[in-house]
Protein backbone atom coordinates (compact mmCIF):
# COMPACT_ATOMS: atom_id res chain seq x y z
CA UNK A 1 0.00 0.00 0.00
CA UNK A 2 1.40 3.40 -0.99
CA UNK A 3 1.70 6.35 1.40
CA UNK A 4 -1.15 8.11 -0.40
CA UNK A 5 -3.47 5.11 0.07
CA UNK A 6 -2.51 4.82 3.74
CA UNK A 7 -3.30 8.48 4.35
CA UNK A 8 -6.64 8.20 2.54
CA UNK A 9 -7.51 5.10 4.57
CA UNK A 10 -6.71 6.83 7.85
CA UNK A 11 -8.65 9.98 7.00
CA UNK A 12 -11.54 8.64 4.94
CA UNK A 13 -11.91 5.16 6.33
CA UNK A 14 -12.53 1.99 4.37
CA UNK A 15 -14.89 3.08 1.61
CA UNK A 16 -16.46 5.80 3.75
CA UNK A 17 -17.02 9.22 2.24
CA UNK A 18 -15.39 12.20 4.00
CA UNK A 19 -18.66 14.09 4.55
CA UNK A 20 -20.29 11.05 6.23
CA UNK A 21 -17.67 10.84 8.97
CA UNK A 22 -17.99 12.60 12.29
CA UNK A 23 -15.63 15.43 13.17
CA UNK A 24 -14.01 13.27 15.88
CA UNK A 25 -13.32 10.43 13.43
CA UNK A 26 -11.83 12.82 10.89
CA UNK A 27 -9.61 14.45 13.52
CA UNK A 28 -8.49 10.99 14.65
CA UNK A 29 -7.55 10.18 11.06
CA UNK A 30 -5.57 13.42 10.70
CA UNK A 31 -3.80 12.70 13.99
CA UNK A 32 -2.77 9.17 12.97
CA UNK A 33 -1.65 10.40 9.54
CA UNK A 34 0.49 13.04 11.27
CA UNK A 35 2.13 10.35 13.39
CA UNK A 36 2.76 8.22 10.30
CA UNK A 37 4.58 11.11 8.61
CA UNK A 38 6.56 12.53 11.52
CA UNK A 39 7.48 9.40 13.53
CA UNK A 40 9.97 7.83 11.08
CA UNK A 41 11.62 11.20 10.35
CA UNK A 42 11.69 12.23 14.01
CA UNK A 43 13.11 8.91 15.23
CA UNK A 44 15.77 8.95 12.50
CA UNK A 45 16.83 12.51 13.35
CA UNK A 46 16.83 11.78 17.09
CA UNK A 47 18.96 8.61 16.79
CA UNK A 48 21.37 10.34 14.40
CA UNK A 49 21.72 13.30 16.76
CA UNK A 50 22.27 11.01 19.78
CA UNK A 51 24.94 9.06 17.88
CA UNK A 52 26.84 12.17 16.82
CA UNK A 53 26.53 13.65 20.34
CA UNK A 54 27.86 10.42 21.84
CA UNK A 55 30.84 10.31 19.48
CA UNK A 56 31.49 14.03 19.96
CA UNK A 57 31.42 13.89 23.77
CA UNK A 58 33.38 10.62 23.97
CA UNK A 59 36.19 11.69 21.64
CA UNK A 60 36.42 15.17 23.13
CA UNK A 61 36.57 13.71 26.65
CA UNK A 62 39.66 11.70 25.70
CA UNK A 63 41.62 14.82 24.70
CA UNK A 64 43.60 16.56 27.47
CA UNK A 65 42.27 20.12 28.00
CA UNK A 66 45.63 21.70 27.11
CA UNK A 67 45.35 20.39 23.54
CA UNK A 68 42.12 22.13 22.60
CA UNK A 69 40.51 25.50 23.41
CA UNK A 70 38.95 25.94 26.81
CA UNK A 71 35.50 26.49 25.35
CA UNK A 72 33.68 23.46 24.00
CA UNK A 73 33.42 23.41 20.20
CA UNK A 74 30.51 21.30 18.95
CA UNK A 75 31.61 18.94 16.20
CA UNK A 76 35.31 18.83 17.05
CA UNK A 77 34.94 15.25 18.30
CA UNK A 78 33.31 14.19 15.01
CA UNK A 79 36.15 15.78 13.01
CA UNK A 80 38.76 13.99 15.13
CA UNK A 81 36.87 10.68 14.82
CA UNK A 82 36.74 11.00 11.00
CA UNK A 83 40.47 11.76 10.91
CA UNK A 84 41.05 8.72 13.14
CA UNK A 85 39.11 6.46 10.77
CA UNK A 86 41.17 7.73 7.82
CA UNK A 87 44.37 7.03 9.77
CA UNK A 88 43.28 3.50 10.76
CA UNK A 89 42.18 2.81 7.17
CA UNK A 90 45.58 3.87 5.85
CA UNK A 91 47.34 1.73 8.46
CA UNK A 92 45.15 -1.31 7.70
CA UNK A 93 46.08 -1.24 3.99
CA UNK A 94 49.85 -1.51 4.48
CA UNK A 95 51.89 -4.60 5.40
CA UNK A 96 52.21 -3.92 9.14
CA UNK A 97 48.52 -3.09 9.44
CA UNK A 98 47.40 -6.28 7.70
CA UNK A 99 49.74 -8.36 9.85
CA UNK A 100 48.44 -6.68 13.04
CA UNK A 101 44.82 -7.34 11.99
CA UNK A 102 45.56 -11.01 11.27
CA UNK A 103 47.19 -11.44 14.68
CA UNK A 104 44.31 -9.66 16.44
CA UNK A 105 41.69 -11.76 14.63
CA UNK A 106 43.64 -14.93 15.42
CA UNK A 107 43.53 -14.05 19.13
CA UNK A 108 39.84 -13.09 19.06
CA UNK A 109 39.01 -16.32 17.21
CA UNK A 110 40.31 -18.29 20.22
CA UNK A 111 38.04 -16.53 22.75
CA UNK A 112 34.58 -18.12 23.24
CA UNK A 113 31.50 -15.89 22.89
CA UNK A 114 33.66 -12.90 21.90
CA UNK A 115 34.56 -14.57 18.60
CA UNK A 116 30.86 -15.13 17.80
CA UNK A 117 30.02 -11.51 18.59
CA UNK A 118 32.95 -10.19 16.55
CA UNK A 119 32.11 -12.46 13.61
CA UNK A 120 28.46 -11.37 13.56
CA UNK A 121 29.29 -7.65 13.71
CA UNK A 122 31.99 -8.02 11.06
CA UNK A 123 29.61 -9.84 8.71
CA UNK A 124 26.97 -7.13 9.10
CA UNK A 125 29.44 -4.36 8.24
CA UNK A 126 30.93 -6.35 5.34
CA UNK A 127 27.44 -6.84 3.92
CA UNK A 128 26.59 -3.14 4.19
CA UNK A 129 29.90 -2.08 2.65
CA UNK A 130 29.56 -4.61 -0.15
CA UNK A 131 26.09 -3.30 -1.03
CA UNK A 132 27.55 0.23 -1.32
CA UNK A 133 30.51 -0.83 -3.48
CA UNK A 134 30.81 -2.20 -7.00
CA UNK A 135 31.33 -5.77 -5.73
CA UNK A 136 27.68 -6.45 -6.54
CA UNK A 137 26.66 -4.80 -9.80
CA UNK A 138 23.07 -5.84 -10.47
CA UNK A 139 20.29 -7.86 -8.89
CA UNK A 140 19.01 -10.85 -10.83
CA UNK A 141 16.54 -13.67 -10.40
CA UNK A 142 17.35 -17.19 -11.57
CA UNK A 143 15.88 -20.67 -11.37
CA UNK A 144 17.84 -22.20 -8.49
CA UNK A 145 18.16 -24.74 -6.88
CA UNK A 146 15.79 -26.36 -9.41
CA UNK A 147 13.52 -25.46 -12.30
CA UNK A 148 10.41 -23.58 -11.22
CA UNK A 149 11.99 -22.27 -8.00
CA UNK A 150 13.58 -18.82 -8.14
CA UNK A 151 16.38 -17.28 -6.09
CA UNK A 152 17.81 -13.77 -5.77
CA UNK A 153 21.38 -13.35 -6.97
CA UNK A 154 23.93 -10.58 -7.46
CA UNK A 155 25.98 -10.18 -10.62
CA UNK A 156 29.69 -9.96 -9.80
CA UNK A 157 31.01 -9.89 -13.36
CA UNK A 158 31.23 -11.63 -16.72
CA UNK A 159 32.74 -15.11 -16.74
CA UNK A 160 36.19 -15.20 -18.28
CA UNK A 161 39.13 -17.52 -18.79
CA UNK A 162 38.77 -21.28 -18.60
CA UNK A 163 35.32 -21.03 -17.04
CA UNK A 164 33.97 -19.24 -20.12
CA UNK A 165 35.87 -21.32 -22.68
CA UNK A 166 34.47 -24.54 -21.18
CA UNK A 167 30.93 -23.66 -22.28
CA UNK A 168 29.42 -22.44 -25.54
CA UNK A 169 27.09 -19.96 -23.81
CA UNK A 170 28.02 -16.51 -22.57
CA UNK A 171 27.97 -16.96 -18.80
CA UNK A 172 27.70 -14.48 -15.95
CA UNK A 173 29.20 -14.78 -12.47
CA UNK A 174 26.29 -14.73 -10.01
CA UNK A 175 26.54 -14.86 -6.24
CA UNK A 176 23.46 -16.42 -4.63
CA UNK A 177 23.45 -15.50 -0.90
CA UNK A 178 21.93 -17.44 1.95
CA UNK A 179 19.31 -16.06 4.34
CA UNK A 180 19.57 -14.35 6.80
CA UNK A 181 23.39 -14.26 6.50
CA UNK A 182 24.16 -12.94 3.00
CA UNK A 183 27.94 -13.14 3.46
CA UNK A 184 27.78 -16.88 2.72
CA UNK A 185 26.32 -18.38 -0.40
CA UNK A 186 27.10 -19.95 -3.76
CA UNK A 187 29.02 -18.79 -6.81
CA UNK A 188 27.19 -19.83 -9.97
CA UNK A 189 28.18 -19.44 -13.61
CA UNK A 190 24.83 -18.89 -15.31
CA UNK A 191 24.07 -18.48 -19.04
CA UNK A 192 23.07 -14.86 -19.56
CA UNK A 193 19.77 -15.76 -21.26
CA UNK A 194 18.64 -17.62 -18.13
CA UNK A 195 18.90 -14.56 -15.90
CA UNK A 196 16.03 -12.18 -15.14
CA UNK A 197 17.46 -8.71 -14.44
CA UNK A 198 15.54 -6.78 -11.77
CA UNK A 199 15.13 -3.02 -11.38
CA UNK A 200 15.76 -3.02 -7.61
CA UNK A 201 19.03 -1.60 -6.32
CA UNK A 202 21.74 -3.78 -4.78
CA UNK A 203 20.95 -2.31 -1.36
CA UNK A 204 17.28 -3.22 -1.76
CA UNK A 205 18.27 -6.73 -2.85
CA UNK A 206 20.45 -7.18 0.24
CA UNK A 207 17.59 -6.00 2.48
CA UNK A 208 15.26 -8.47 0.78
CA UNK A 209 17.66 -11.35 1.48
CA UNK A 210 18.55 -10.34 5.04
CA UNK A 211 14.90 -9.88 6.02
CA UNK A 212 13.94 -13.25 4.48
CA UNK A 213 11.52 -11.51 2.14
CA UNK A 214 9.82 -9.37 4.79
CA UNK A 215 11.20 -6.10 3.41
CA UNK A 216 10.09 -6.02 -0.23
CA UNK A 217 11.24 -3.18 -2.50
CA UNK A 218 8.63 -1.38 -4.64
CA UNK A 219 7.82 -2.68 -8.12
CA UNK A 220 9.49 -0.35 -10.68
CA UNK A 221 8.72 -2.41 -13.75
N, C-alpha and C positions, 0 to 999 in steps of 0.2 A: 504494500500500500504506500502510495507516495505521500509526501508531507501535505500536499494540498488536500488529498482525500482524507487524511487524518484530521486536519483542521475542520473540514466540512462536517465530518462525522461528529466531532466534539461539539461543534456549534449548532448544527442543524439536527443532529440525531440521525437514527437509521430510517431514512425515508420520510422523515417528518419535515414539513414546511416550516420556515423560520417564523412566519406570522402566527402559526398555531401553537408555538411554544410559549410557556410562561416566561415572565421577565427573569425569575429566579433561575430557571433552567438555562436560559440564554447566557446569563451572567456566569453560571457554573461552567458552561462550555468555553466562554472567553477565558475564564480563569485557568482551566486545564490546558487550553491552547497556549496561554502565556507561559505556563510551566514547561510545556513541551519544547518551546522555543528557547527559553532562557536557561533551563537547567543544564543541558549539555555544554553550552558556551560558558556558563558561570563556573561549573565544576572544572572544566578544562583550564580556564584562566586561573582559578584558585589553586589548583594543583601545580600548575606551572610556576605561579608566583611563590608558592611555598618551597618548591624545589630550588629555585634560584636564590631565595632568601636563605635557605639552609646551606647551600654551597657557599654563598657570599659570607655568611657569618662564620662558618666553619673554617674556611680558608683564611679569612682575615684574622680570626682568633689565633691561628698558628704563627702569625708574623709578629716578631718582637716590635713593641711600640716605636723603638728608635728607627725602624726601617720604613715607616710610612708616616704621613702627617698626623698630627694629634687629632684632628677632626676626622670623623668617619666619612668615607667617601663611598656612597652606594655604587655597587658594581665592580669595585676594585677586586673583590674576591673572585668574581666570575672571570675577569680578565686574566688574573693569575692562574686560575684553574685551566682556562683555555691554553695559555702558554705552557702549562705543565703537561697537558695532553699532547701538544705538539712535540715537546721535548721527549716524552716517553715514547711516542710514535717513532721519532727519529732514532732513538736508542734501540728500539725493538727491531729495526730493519737492518742493523749492522751485525757483524759476526758476534761480538761480545753480548749484545742484547739477545740475540737468538739463543745463544748458549745459556745465558742466565734464565731465560724463559723455560727452556727444556729442563734445566735442573730444578727450577721451582715447581713445574708441573709434575716432574718425577716424584718429588717429595710429597706434594699434595695427593698424588695418586695412591700413596701408601697409607693415607690417613682415612680411616672409616668415617662415614657420614659426610665429612668435609669434602671428600672427592666427589660424592654424588651431588652435593650442592653446587660445587664449582663446575662440574660437568653440565648440569642443567642450565645454569646461568650462562655459561659459555656458549652452549648450543642456541639459546634464545638470541643472544647478541649476534652470533654468526648468521643465523637465519635472517634477522632484520637487516644486517649489513649486506648480505647476499641479495636480498630483494631490492636494495637501493643501488646495487652495482650492475655491471654489464654481464655478471656471471650467468644470470638467467635473462634471456633475451625476449622470449615470447612465451605465452601460455597456450598450450595445445590440449586437445582431447584425443585419446586414442583407445582402440579396443584392446584392453589389457585387464586382467590376465587371460581372458578368452574372448572369443567372438560374442558380440552382443552385450558385453559388459565394458563400460567405459571408465577410464581413469584420467586424472589431471596430470599433465606433465609440463616440464619447462625445457624449452629449446636451449641447448648450451653451445650449439655450433653445427656446422656441416661436417659430415663424416669424411675423413680424408685418409690417405695412406692405404695400408693393406686392408683395413676394414672396408673401405669403399671399393677397392679393386676386387674384393672377394665376392661381390654381388653385382648384378647387372643394373639394379635400380639405384637411383640417387637416394641416399639415406641421410637422415638427420639424427644428430645426437640428442636424445631426449632423456632427461632425468625425471623419473617417476618417484616422488617422495612418499614416505609412509606417514600415517596419521596416528597420534597428533605430533609426532616428532619428525619434522620435514628435513632434518639434517641427515637422516638415513633414507635409503631408497635403492632404486635400481637404475643402472645406465642401460638404455635400450638404443639400438640402431634401427630406426624405423624408416621404411620407404616414405618419401615425402607425400605421395598421393594418399597414404593411409592416415595422414594427420588432419585433424580439424582445428584450424587456427581460430582462437577466441579473441574477442575484443577487450577482455578484461586486462588490467595491468598486472605486472608481476606481483606487486604488493597485494593486490586483491586476490590473486591466485594463492599466495602464501597464506593469507587470512582464511581462505576457503578450506585449505588443507588442514591448517592448525586447529580450526574450530570444528573439524569433522563435518563440514557442510552446514553448520549453523549460521555462519556469517556468509550470506550469498550476495555477490556484487550485482548491481543493476544490469538489466539486459540492454545492451547498446546496439544490438543487431537491427 
